[in-house]
């Protein structure tokens, strides 16, 4: 009982990082048998409506779409390609398989925005590439890239991908084509898992423990790598499933790519503690004859991030502060809003520090930029897009516009609008402007009616009643749908679904509007959100396996964070009349904690113990991790020398009973 409860009240998924451990992609449609002319496909997705066909034609005919330069650049320097690449996990599950996206070789389907289709095709190019002699990249083996620097006697690996399985496949390709050489250092550019999760394939646990391979990372890397989603892991993981379309078929009517890449790789996730931490811009390190000049760039795309200039190659690794799309100031899975000004300033600093000497830029995603003039233009556009969104959002707010009105009004000047490398394939102008507003002004838009609104389901019932009932509401929505006004149709249909949740007609009507909005979206995450909404309206919420494939990362989480997570699971009303105190003593790591509960609040104090505690629990961190991993149960607690309880065991069990299980499959598109 205690074991089950301890695990459930902590984090079913510690981060976006662990999305792969929680949701396995579900290719519902056999692409080989996919019929583009079918009115309804096997997953329930319908054909493009006439208004969608017209919208796609307009995009396809836009002048910027005629430029095919990126296809040449994305294949430049190709050394080796594996057409049948099929990376599997220990249980035979598909971790990574580009062939799932083979349909992208065809002309854009009417069910996908041609501009996003173009980006998805580029992101499906995979193999080993030479950036310049001595610098190589494995691209298309994961959501991110693995970069390889040849040193005098070995190699430096930059960003070892998301999972052990994809990183191992990438390293095997490198060694097969370039020969085996020892790894001298691993650089983890930032604190998102697609840039460190595969480190266990590059260096063994023994090599990491010995320190013979240097691990270089930005200041606060380890803390940020494990902390971002610890407290809100269940909600973030559920929403990340929408953002990346993890339940969608890989098909012209389903998931085609995230804009930043394909999808997060599933598999086994690991982490390594840095042996060298970068704390300031200008730090220079020489690894086996290769000089590295670091830029410290925190609070940009990630809270802990660095970039790297390599003078002898005239090359700059921009990590993820630059990519070949507009990035997210706010990510749709849910996270703290990013600082647009700091982000823009970091790119400007890089341009100032390294721009004049940079002949090639290679990043953690997408394909490189070659040529001095191209480097300058690329960095200027990347720098200016985030500053523009910031400044214009505040200008429009200063004119009295609310977030909805700003999102509807803001637009880009021609100099930025048609630049492929900053188009909204991932982040969008609309939701990034809302992020800037949120950062300065919060959730409240200043409209008094929005201060304490009627709950959504209740409001929906009143709206539907005011429209004349369910049938009248759906008729109004159908008229909007027929006119191609899918946004308004969805607004009406959402009221219908929330007013009458068991109405199949309302669910199907809303699903049809969502899928048309998804088909038209240029942003991969927008498409996936809309289409996942349509999928769940038709099929319900699929059960999620919350077991983690990232024990290495869980083992890196400080005990303090575990107790913080536990506090967010406490049922405050049930605990409101309880006054409890428990001592926890972790003998193997020498840490003591006091847990107190009063007024419906749980507090924890490191290094403190209560003389009159209800119970004192003496255990090892190793045993604690066994409890969380369900590797230890009640019998183990009774018999193990690594676990002992002095005092009121009933009070301890009663405390754990106050902790609520996080829900990993809560509804989003229905009440």
C-alpha positions as CSV (number, residue, x, y, z in Angstrom):
1,X,0.0,0.0,0.0
2,X,2.7,2.5,1.0
3,X,4.8,1.6,-2.0
4,X,2.0,2.2,-4.5
5,X,1.0,5.4,-2.8
6,X,4.5,6.8,-2.7
7,X,5.0,6.2,-6.4
8,X,1.7,7.6,-7.5
9,X,1.9,10.8,-5.4
10,X,5.2,11.7,-7.0
11,X,5.7,12.2,-10.7
12,X,4.3,9.8,-13.2
13,X,6.5,11.7,-15.7
14,X,9.3,13.9,-14.5
15,X,9.4,16.1,-17.6
16,X,8.7,16.5,-21.2
17,X,11.7,14.5,-21.3
18,X,9.8,11.6,-20.0
19,X,6.9,12.0,-22.4
20,X,8.5,9.1,-24.3
21,X,8.1,6.9,-21.2
22,X,4.5,7.8,-20.8
23,X,3.0,7.8,-24.3
24,X,4.0,5.5,-27.1
25,X,3.2,6.8,-30.6
26,X,0.2,5.1,-32.1
27,X,0.3,4.8,-35.9
28,X,-3.3,3.9,-36.3
29,X,-3.3,4.1,-40.1
30,X,-1.2,1.7,-42.2
31,X,0.4,4.4,-44.5
32,X,1.0,1.8,-47.2
33,X,-2.7,1.3,-47.5
34,X,-3.7,4.9,-46.9
35,X,-6.3,6.2,-49.4
36,X,-6.0,9.9,-49.9
37,X,-9.4,10.0,-51.6
38,X,-11.4,8.3,-48.8
39,X,-14.0,10.5,-47.2
40,X,-13.2,9.0,-43.8
41,X,-9.9,7.2,-43.0
42,X,-9.4,4.4,-40.5
43,X,-8.7,6.8,-37.6
44,X,-11.9,8.7,-38.3
45,X,-10.3,11.7,-40.0
46,X,-12.3,13.2,-42.9
47,X,-11.2,14.8,-46.1
48,X,-10.3,18.4,-46.4
49,X,-13.3,20.8,-46.7
50,X,-13.6,23.1,-49.7
51,X,-12.5,26.1,-47.6
52,X,-9.4,24.1,-46.5
53,X,-8.5,23.1,-50.0
54,X,-8.7,26.8,-51.0
55,X,-6.6,27.9,-48.1
56,X,-3.9,25.3,-48.9
57,X,-3.9,26.4,-52.5
58,X,-3.3,29.9,-51.5
59,X,-0.3,28.9,-49.4
60,X,1.1,26.7,-52.1
61,X,0.9,29.6,-54.6
62,X,2.7,32.1,-52.3
63,X,5.9,33.5,-53.6
64,X,8.1,32.3,-50.7
65,X,7.2,28.7,-51.4
66,X,9.1,28.7,-54.6
67,X,12.5,28.7,-52.9
68,X,13.9,25.2,-52.7
69,X,17.3,26.2,-51.3
70,X,16.8,24.5,-48.0
71,X,16.4,21.1,-49.6
72,X,19.9,21.5,-51.0
73,X,21.3,22.7,-47.7
74,X,19.6,20.0,-45.7
75,X,21.3,17.3,-47.8
76,X,24.7,19.1,-48.2
77,X,27.6,17.0,-46.9
78,X,25.6,13.7,-46.8
79,X,28.1,10.9,-46.0
80,X,25.7,8.0,-45.2
81,X,22.0,7.3,-45.2
82,X,20.1,4.4,-43.8
83,X,16.8,4.0,-45.7
84,X,15.6,1.2,-43.5
85,X,16.4,2.9,-40.2
86,X,14.2,1.2,-37.6
87,X,15.3,1.8,-34.0
88,X,13.7,-0.5,-31.4
89,X,13.5,-0.6,-27.6
90,X,14.2,-3.5,-25.3
91,X,10.7,-4.8,-25.7
92,X,10.7,-4.5,-29.5
93,X,8.7,-1.2,-29.4
94,X,9.4,1.3,-32.1
95,X,11.6,4.1,-30.8
96,X,12.4,5.8,-34.1
97,X,11.4,5.0,-37.7
98,X,11.6,7.6,-40.5
99,X,9.7,5.2,-42.8
100,X,6.5,6.1,-40.9
101,X,6.7,9.4,-42.7
102,X,7.4,8.1,-46.2
103,X,4.2,9.7,-47.5
104,X,6.0,13.1,-47.2
105,X,7.9,12.3,-50.4
106,X,4.6,12.9,-52.3
107,X,3.1,16.3,-53.1
108,X,1.4,18.0,-50.2
109,X,-2.0,16.5,-49.3
110,X,-5.0,18.9,-49.1
111,X,-5.2,17.8,-45.4
112,X,-1.9,19.6,-44.6
113,X,-0.6,23.1,-44.8
114,X,1.9,23.0,-47.8
115,X,4.4,25.1,-45.8
116,X,4.4,22.7,-42.8
117,X,4.5,19.8,-45.3
118,X,7.7,21.3,-46.7
119,X,9.2,21.7,-43.2
120,X,8.2,18.1,-42.4
121,X,9.9,16.8,-45.5
122,X,13.1,18.6,-44.6
123,X,13.0,17.2,-41.1
124,X,12.6,13.7,-42.4
125,X,16.0,13.8,-44.1
126,X,18.3,11.6,-42.0
127,X,21.9,10.4,-42.0
128,X,25.5,11.4,-41.2
129,X,26.6,14.7,-42.6
130,X,29.8,16.6,-42.8
131,X,29.3,20.2,-41.7
132,X,32.9,21.2,-42.4
133,X,36.0,18.9,-42.3
134,X,36.3,17.8,-38.7
135,X,32.7,18.6,-37.7
136,X,29.9,16.2,-38.4
137,X,26.2,15.8,-37.5
138,X,23.8,12.9,-37.2
139,X,20.4,14.4,-38.1
140,X,17.0,12.8,-38.3
141,X,17.8,10.0,-35.8
142,X,15.8,11.8,-33.1
143,X,13.9,15.1,-32.5
144,X,17.4,16.7,-32.1
145,X,20.8,16.5,-33.7
146,X,24.0,14.9,-32.4
147,X,27.1,16.8,-33.4
148,X,30.6,15.3,-33.5
149,X,33.9,17.2,-33.3
150,X,37.1,15.4,-34.3
151,X,39.9,16.1,-31.9
152,X,43.6,15.2,-32.2
153,X,43.1,11.6,-30.9
154,X,39.4,11.3,-30.3
155,X,36.0,13.0,-30.4
156,X,33.8,15.5,-28.7
157,X,30.1,14.7,-28.7
158,X,27.6,17.6,-28.5
159,X,24.0,16.7,-27.4
160,X,23.7,12.9,-27.3
161,X,20.0,12.9,-28.3
162,X,16.9,11.9,-26.3
163,X,17.3,8.2,-25.6
164,X,19.9,5.6,-25.3
165,X,18.5,3.7,-28.3
166,X,18.7,6.6,-30.7
167,X,22.1,7.8,-29.4
168,X,23.5,4.3,-29.8
169,X,22.2,4.1,-33.4
170,X,23.7,7.5,-34.1
171,X,27.1,6.6,-32.6
172,X,27.2,3.3,-34.5
173,X,26.6,5.2,-37.7
174,X,29.5,7.6,-36.9
175,X,31.9,4.8,-36.0
176,X,30.9,2.8,-39.0
177,X,31.6,5.7,-41.4
178,X,34.4,7.6,-39.7
179,X,36.0,4.9,-37.7
180,X,36.1,4.2,-33.9
181,X,37.8,6.8,-31.8
182,X,37.7,7.4,-28.0
183,X,35.2,10.0,-26.6
184,X,37.2,12.8,-25.0
185,X,34.3,15.0,-23.9
186,X,30.5,15.3,-24.0
187,X,28.9,18.8,-24.1
188,X,25.3,19.1,-23.0
189,X,24.2,22.4,-24.4
190,X,21.0,22.8,-22.3
191,X,18.6,21.3,-19.9
192,X,16.0,19.7,-22.2
193,X,16.1,15.9,-22.4
194,X,16.4,15.7,-26.2
195,X,19.9,17.1,-25.6
196,X,21.2,14.8,-22.8
197,X,18.9,11.7,-22.5
198,X,21.0,9.4,-24.6
199,X,24.3,10.1,-22.8
200,X,24.3,6.6,-21.4
201,X,25.0,5.3,-24.9
202,X,28.0,7.5,-25.4
203,X,29.7,6.8,-22.1
204,X,29.3,3.9,-19.7
205,X,28.4,4.4,-16.1
206,X,32.0,3.4,-15.2
207,X,33.4,6.0,-17.6
208,X,31.1,8.7,-16.2
209,X,32.0,7.8,-12.6
210,X,35.7,7.8,-13.3
211,X,35.7,11.3,-14.8
212,X,37.9,10.2,-17.7
213,X,35.3,11.7,-20.1
214,X,34.7,15.3,-19.4
215,X,31.0,16.4,-19.2
216,X,30.6,20.1,-19.9
217,X,27.3,21.8,-19.3
218,X,25.9,25.2,-18.4
219,X,25.5,26.4,-14.8
220,X,22.5,24.9,-13.0
221,X,22.2,22.2,-15.7
222,X,21.5,19.3,-13.4
223,X,19.0,21.2,-11.3
224,X,17.1,22.5,-14.3
225,X,17.2,19.2,-16.2
226,X,15.3,17.4,-13.4
227,X,13.2,20.2,-12.0
228,X,11.1,21.9,-14.7
229,X,8.3,19.5,-14.7
230,X,8.7,17.7,-11.4
231,X,5.9,19.6,-9.7
232,X,3.6,19.7,-12.7
233,X,4.7,16.6,-14.4
234,X,1.3,14.9,-14.8
235,X,-0.3,17.9,-16.4
236,X,2.6,18.7,-18.7
237,X,2.9,15.1,-19.9
238,X,-0.8,15.0,-20.7
239,X,-0.6,18.2,-22.6
240,X,2.6,17.2,-24.3
241,X,0.7,14.3,-25.8
242,X,-1.5,16.9,-27.5
243,X,1.5,19.1,-28.5
244,X,3.4,16.3,-30.2
245,X,0.4,14.3,-31.5
246,X,1.7,11.1,-29.8
247,X,-1.7,9.3,-30.2
248,X,-2.1,10.3,-33.9
249,X,-1.5,8.2,-36.9
250,X,1.6,9.2,-39.0
251,X,-0.3,10.0,-42.1
252,X,-1.4,13.0,-44.3
253,X,-4.4,13.4,-42.0
254,X,-2.4,12.9,-38.8
255,X,0.9,13.8,-37.4
256,X,3.5,14.9,-40.0
257,X,6.0,16.6,-37.7
258,X,6.5,19.1,-34.9
259,X,8.3,21.8,-37.0
260,X,11.3,21.5,-34.8
261,X,11.7,17.9,-35.9
262,X,9.5,14.8,-35.9
263,X,8.4,13.7,-32.4
264,X,10.2,13.0,-29.1
265,X,11.9,9.7,-29.3
266,X,10.7,7.1,-26.9
267,X,13.1,4.7,-25.2
268,X,15.5,4.8,-22.2
269,X,16.6,8.1,-20.8
270,X,19.8,8.8,-18.8
271,X,21.6,11.8,-17.5
272,X,25.2,12.7,-16.4
273,X,26.5,15.1,-13.8
274,X,28.8,17.8,-15.3
275,X,32.5,17.7,-14.5
276,X,32.9,21.2,-15.8
277,X,30.3,23.9,-15.5
278,X,30.2,27.0,-17.7
279,X,29.3,30.1,-15.7
280,X,30.3,33.0,-17.9
281,X,30.6,34.1,-21.5
282,X,34.1,33.9,-22.9
283,X,35.3,30.8,-21.0
284,X,37.8,28.9,-23.0
285,X,38.5,25.2,-22.8
286,X,40.9,23.1,-24.9
287,X,39.9,19.5,-25.3
288,X,42.5,17.2,-27.0
289,X,43.8,20.0,-29.2
290,X,40.4,21.7,-30.0
291,X,39.7,25.1,-28.5
292,X,36.1,25.8,-27.4
293,X,34.9,29.3,-26.6
294,X,31.6,29.3,-24.6
295,X,28.7,31.7,-24.4
296,X,26.7,31.5,-21.2
297,X,23.1,32.0,-22.4
298,X,20.7,31.2,-19.5
299,X,17.0,32.1,-19.5
300,X,16.7,31.9,-23.3
301,X,15.2,28.8,-24.9
302,X,16.1,26.9,-21.7
303,X,16.9,28.2,-18.2
304,X,20.3,26.6,-18.5
305,X,21.9,26.9,-21.9
306,X,25.3,27.6,-23.6
307,X,26.6,28.0,-27.1
308,X,30.1,27.1,-28.5
309,X,32.4,28.9,-30.9
310,X,35.2,26.7,-32.4
311,X,37.9,29.1,-33.7
312,X,39.9,26.6,-35.7
313,X,36.8,25.7,-37.7
314,X,35.3,29.2,-37.9
315,X,32.1,27.5,-36.7
316,X,29.5,28.3,-34.1
317,X,27.2,25.8,-32.4
318,X,24.1,27.8,-31.6
319,X,22.5,25.1,-29.4
320,X,18.8,25.9,-29.4
321,X,18.8,29.6,-29.0
322,X,18.6,29.6,-32.8
323,X,16.9,27.1,-35.1
324,X,15.2,27.1,-38.5
325,X,11.7,28.1,-37.3
326,X,10.2,30.5,-34.8
327,X,10.5,29.0,-31.4
328,X,8.2,29.1,-28.4
329,X,8.2,31.9,-25.9
330,X,5.4,29.8,-24.4
331,X,5.3,26.1,-25.1
332,X,1.8,24.5,-25.5
333,X,2.6,21.6,-23.1
334,X,2.7,24.3,-20.4
335,X,5.8,25.9,-18.9
336,X,7.0,29.2,-17.5
337,X,7.0,31.9,-20.1
338,X,10.5,32.5,-21.6
339,X,12.2,35.9,-21.7
340,X,12.0,37.3,-25.2
341,X,14.3,40.2,-24.4
342,X,17.0,37.9,-22.9
343,X,16.7,35.5,-25.8
344,X,17.1,38.2,-28.4
345,X,20.0,39.7,-26.5
346,X,21.8,36.4,-26.4
347,X,21.6,36.0,-30.1
348,X,22.8,39.6,-30.5
349,X,25.7,38.9,-28.2
350,X,26.6,35.8,-30.3
351,X,26.4,37.9,-33.5
352,X,28.7,40.5,-31.9
353,X,31.2,38.1,-30.4
354,X,31.4,35.5,-33.1
355,X,29.6,36.7,-36.2
356,X,32.5,38.2,-38.0
357,X,34.5,35.0,-37.7
358,X,31.8,32.5,-38.3
359,X,31.6,30.7,-41.7
360,X,29.2,28.1,-40.6
361,X,26.5,27.7,-37.9
362,X,25.3,24.3,-36.7
363,X,22.6,23.9,-34.2
364,X,20.8,21.3,-32.0
365,X,18.0,21.1,-34.5
366,X,17.7,21.4,-38.3
367,X,20.5,21.8,-40.9
368,X,23.5,24.3,-40.8
369,X,23.9,27.8,-42.2
370,X,27.0,28.2,-44.5
371,X,28.6,31.5,-45.6
372,X,29.5,34.7,-43.8
373,X,26.7,36.7,-45.4
374,X,24.2,34.0,-44.7
375,X,25.3,33.7,-41.1
376,X,24.8,37.5,-40.6
377,X,21.4,37.5,-42.2
378,X,20.3,34.4,-40.3
379,X,21.3,35.7,-36.9
380,X,19.8,39.1,-37.5
381,X,16.4,37.5,-38.4
382,X,16.6,35.2,-35.4
383,X,17.5,38.0,-33.1
384,X,14.9,40.4,-34.4
385,X,11.9,38.0,-34.4
386,X,11.8,37.7,-30.6
387,X,12.4,41.4,-30.0
388,X,9.8,42.3,-32.5
389,X,7.1,40.1,-30.8
390,X,8.1,41.5,-27.4
391,X,8.0,45.2,-28.5
392,X,4.9,45.1,-30.6
393,X,2.9,43.1,-28.0
394,X,3.7,45.8,-25.4
395,X,2.9,48.6,-28.0
396,X,-0.5,47.1,-28.7
397,X,-1.1,46.5,-25.0
398,X,-0.3,50.2,-24.5
399,X,-3.1,50.9,-26.9
400,X,-5.5,49.0,-24.7
401,X,-5.7,45.8,-26.6
402,X,-6.3,42.5,-24.7
403,X,-4.3,39.3,-25.4
404,X,-7.0,38.1,-27.8
405,X,-7.0,41.3,-29.7
406,X,-3.2,41.5,-29.8
407,X,-3.0,38.0,-31.2
408,X,-5.6,38.9,-33.9
409,X,-3.8,42.2,-34.7
410,X,-0.1,41.6,-34.6
411,X,1.7,40.9,-37.9
412,X,5.2,40.8,-39.2
413,X,6.8,43.3,-41.6
414,X,7.8,41.9,-45.1
415,X,11.4,41.7,-44.0
416,X,10.6,39.0,-41.5
417,X,7.3,37.5,-42.7
418,X,8.7,35.3,-45.5
419,X,12.0,34.2,-44.0
420,X,11.7,30.4,-43.7
421,X,14.1,30.2,-40.7
422,X,11.7,32.2,-38.5
423,X,8.3,31.0,-39.8
424,X,5.8,29.7,-37.3
425,X,6.4,26.0,-37.7
426,X,6.8,25.5,-34.0
427,X,6.1,28.7,-32.1
428,X,3.6,31.1,-33.6
429,X,3.2,34.9,-33.7
430,X,-0.2,34.5,-32.1
431,X,0.6,32.4,-29.1
432,X,4.0,34.0,-28.6
433,X,2.4,37.4,-28.3
434,X,0.1,36.1,-25.6
435,X,3.2,34.8,-23.8
436,X,4.7,38.3,-23.7
437,X,1.5,39.7,-22.4
438,X,1.3,37.0,-19.7
439,X,4.9,37.6,-18.7
440,X,4.2,41.3,-17.9
441,X,0.5,41.3,-17.0
442,X,-0.5,37.7,-16.0
443,X,-3.7,35.9,-16.8
444,X,-6.1,38.7,-16.2
445,X,-6.8,41.0,-19.2
446,X,-8.4,43.8,-17.1
447,X,-12.0,43.1,-18.3
448,X,-14.1,42.9,-15.1
449,X,-16.4,40.1,-16.5
450,X,-13.3,37.9,-16.8
451,X,-12.3,38.3,-13.2
452,X,-14.8,35.7,-11.8
453,X,-16.4,34.1,-14.8
454,X,-19.1,31.4,-14.8
455,X,-17.4,28.0,-15.0
456,X,-17.1,26.6,-18.5
457,X,-19.7,23.8,-18.3
458,X,-22.3,26.0,-16.7
459,X,-21.7,28.8,-19.2
460,X,-21.9,26.4,-22.0
461,X,-25.3,25.1,-20.8
462,X,-26.6,28.7,-20.6
463,X,-25.2,29.6,-24.1
464,X,-26.9,26.5,-25.6
465,X,-30.1,27.3,-23.9
466,X,-29.9,30.9,-25.2
467,X,-29.2,29.7,-28.7
468,X,-32.4,27.7,-28.6
469,X,-31.2,24.3,-27.5
470,X,-28.7,21.8,-28.8
471,X,-30.1,21.3,-32.3
472,X,-30.3,25.1,-32.9
473,X,-26.7,25.5,-31.6
474,X,-25.4,22.8,-33.9
475,X,-27.3,24.3,-36.8
476,X,-25.7,27.7,-36.3
477,X,-22.3,25.9,-36.1
478,X,-22.9,24.0,-39.3
479,X,-23.7,27.2,-41.1
480,X,-20.4,28.6,-40.0
481,X,-18.6,25.4,-41.0
482,X,-20.2,25.5,-44.4
483,X,-18.9,29.0,-44.8
484,X,-15.4,27.9,-43.9
485,X,-15.5,29.8,-40.6
486,X,-14.1,26.9,-38.6
487,X,-13.0,28.9,-35.6
488,X,-16.5,30.2,-34.9
489,X,-18.0,26.8,-35.6
490,X,-15.7,25.3,-33.0
491,X,-16.6,28.0,-30.5
492,X,-20.3,27.1,-30.8
493,X,-19.7,23.3,-31.0
494,X,-17.5,23.5,-27.8
495,X,-20.4,25.0,-26.0
496,X,-22.6,22.2,-27.3
497,X,-20.1,19.5,-26.1
498,X,-19.7,21.0,-22.7
499,X,-23.5,21.5,-22.3
500,X,-24.4,18.0,-23.5
501,X,-21.3,15.9,-23.1
502,X,-23.0,12.6,-24.2
503,X,-24.2,14.1,-27.5
504,X,-22.4,12.1,-30.3
505,X,-23.6,14.7,-32.8
506,X,-22.0,17.6,-30.9
507,X,-18.7,15.6,-30.5
508,X,-18.5,14.7,-34.1
509,X,-19.4,18.3,-35.2
510,X,-16.6,19.7,-33.0
511,X,-14.1,17.0,-34.2
512,X,-14.8,18.0,-37.8
513,X,-14.0,21.7,-37.1
514,X,-10.9,20.8,-35.1
515,X,-9.6,18.6,-38.0
516,X,-10.1,21.4,-40.6
517,X,-8.3,23.9,-38.3
518,X,-5.5,21.3,-37.8
519,X,-5.2,20.7,-41.6
520,X,-4.7,24.5,-42.2
521,X,-2.2,25.1,-39.3
522,X,1.3,25.9,-40.3
523,X,2.6,25.2,-36.8
524,X,3.2,21.5,-36.1
525,X,2.1,21.8,-32.4
526,X,-1.1,23.6,-33.5
527,X,-1.9,20.9,-36.0
528,X,-1.2,18.2,-33.4
529,X,-3.3,19.9,-30.8
530,X,-6.3,20.3,-33.0
531,X,-6.1,16.8,-34.5
532,X,-5.5,15.2,-31.1
533,X,-8.6,17.0,-29.9
534,X,-10.6,15.6,-32.9
535,X,-9.2,12.1,-32.2
536,X,-10.2,12.1,-28.5
537,X,-13.7,13.4,-29.3
538,X,-14.2,10.4,-31.5
539,X,-12.2,7.7,-29.6
540,X,-12.0,8.9,-26.0
541,X,-8.8,9.3,-24.0
542,X,-6.5,6.4,-24.3
543,X,-5.0,4.8,-21.1
544,X,-1.5,5.9,-20.4
545,X,1.2,3.8,-18.9
546,X,2.8,6.0,-16.3
547,X,5.8,3.7,-15.7
548,X,9.1,5.5,-16.3
549,X,11.9,4.5,-18.6
550,X,14.2,7.1,-17.0
551,X,15.3,5.7,-13.7
552,X,18.7,7.3,-14.2
553,X,17.0,10.7,-14.2
554,X,14.7,9.9,-11.3
555,X,17.8,8.9,-9.3
556,X,19.2,12.4,-10.0
557,X,16.3,14.2,-8.5
558,X,17.2,15.8,-5.1
559,X,15.1,14.5,-2.2
560,X,14.0,18.1,-1.6
561,X,12.2,18.0,-4.9
562,X,10.5,14.8,-4.1
563,X,9.0,16.3,-0.9
564,X,8.0,19.5,-2.8
565,X,6.1,17.2,-5.3
566,X,4.4,15.4,-2.4
567,X,3.2,18.6,-1.0
568,X,1.3,19.4,-4.2
569,X,-0.6,16.0,-3.9
570,X,-1.9,16.7,-0.4
571,X,-5.7,17.0,-0.2
572,X,-5.9,20.2,1.8
573,X,-9.5,19.9,2.9
574,X,-9.1,16.3,4.1
575,X,-5.9,17.3,5.9
576,X,-7.3,20.5,7.2
577,X,-7.8,19.3,10.8
578,X,-4.7,17.2,11.1
579,X,-1.5,18.2,12.9
580,X,1.2,15.7,11.9
581,X,5.0,15.6,12.1
582,X,7.3,12.9,10.6
583,X,11.1,12.6,10.7
584,X,12.8,11.1,7.6
585,X,16.4,10.0,8.0
586,X,18.3,8.9,4.8
587,X,21.3,7.1,6.2
588,X,23.2,6.5,2.9
589,X,23.2,10.1,1.8
590,X,23.3,11.7,5.3
591,X,20.2,13.8,4.8
592,X,17.4,14.4,7.4
593,X,14.0,15.9,6.7
594,X,11.1,17.0,8.9
595,X,7.7,16.8,7.4
596,X,4.9,18.8,9.0
597,X,1.2,19.0,8.1
598,X,-1.1,21.6,9.5
599,X,-3.9,23.9,8.2
600,X,-4.1,21.6,5.1
601,X,-0.5,22.4,4.1
602,X,2.6,20.1,4.0
603,X,5.9,21.7,4.7
604,X,9.3,20.0,4.7
605,X,12.6,21.2,6.3
606,X,16.0,19.8,5.4
607,X,18.3,19.2,8.3
608,X,15.6,19.4,11.0
609,X,14.0,16.7,13.2
610,X,11.1,17.0,15.6
611,X,11.5,15.6,19.2
612,X,7.7,14.8,19.3
613,X,7.3,13.4,15.8
614,X,4.3,11.0,15.1
615,X,6.8,8.7,13.6
616,X,10.5,8.6,12.5
617,X,11.3,6.8,9.3
618,X,14.9,5.6,8.9
619,X,15.8,4.4,5.4
620,X,18.2,4.8,2.5
621,X,17.7,6.8,-0.6
622,X,18.3,3.6,-2.5
623,X,15.3,2.0,-0.7
624,X,13.2,5.1,-1.3
625,X,13.9,4.8,-5.0
626,X,12.8,1.1,-4.8
627,X,9.6,2.2,-3.2
628,X,9.0,4.8,-5.9
629,X,9.8,2.2,-8.6
630,X,7.5,-0.4,-7.1
631,X,10.5,-2.7,-6.7
632,X,9.8,-2.8,-2.9
633,X,6.5,-3.5,-1.2
634,X,5.0,-3.9,2.3
635,X,6.9,-7.1,3.0
636,X,10.2,-5.4,2.1
637,X,9.4,-2.6,4.4
638,X,8.8,-4.9,7.3
639,X,11.9,-7.1,6.7
640,X,14.4,-4.8,5.2
641,X,17.3,-3.4,7.2
642,X,17.2,-0.3,4.9
643,X,13.7,0.7,6.2
644,X,12.5,1.2,9.8
645,X,9.7,3.1,11.5
646,X,9.6,4.2,15.1
647,X,6.4,5.5,16.4
648,X,2.8,5.5,15.0
649,X,2.8,3.5,11.8
650,X,-0.9,4.1,11.4
651,X,-0.4,7.9,11.4
652,X,2.3,7.5,8.7
653,X,-0.1,5.4,6.5
654,X,-2.8,7.9,7.2
655,X,-0.6,10.7,6.0
656,X,0.1,8.9,2.7
657,X,-3.6,8.3,2.3
658,X,-4.1,12.1,2.2
659,X,-1.9,12.3,-0.9
660,X,-4.0,12.2,-4.1
661,X,-3.0,10.3,-7.2
662,X,-2.2,12.6,-10.1
663,X,-4.4,11.8,-13.1
664,X,-2.5,11.1,-16.4
665,X,-5.6,10.8,-18.6
666,X,-7.8,13.7,-17.5
667,X,-10.2,15.0,-20.2
668,X,-9.2,18.1,-22.2
669,X,-11.7,18.5,-25.0
670,X,-14.7,17.3,-22.9
671,X,-15.9,18.2,-19.4
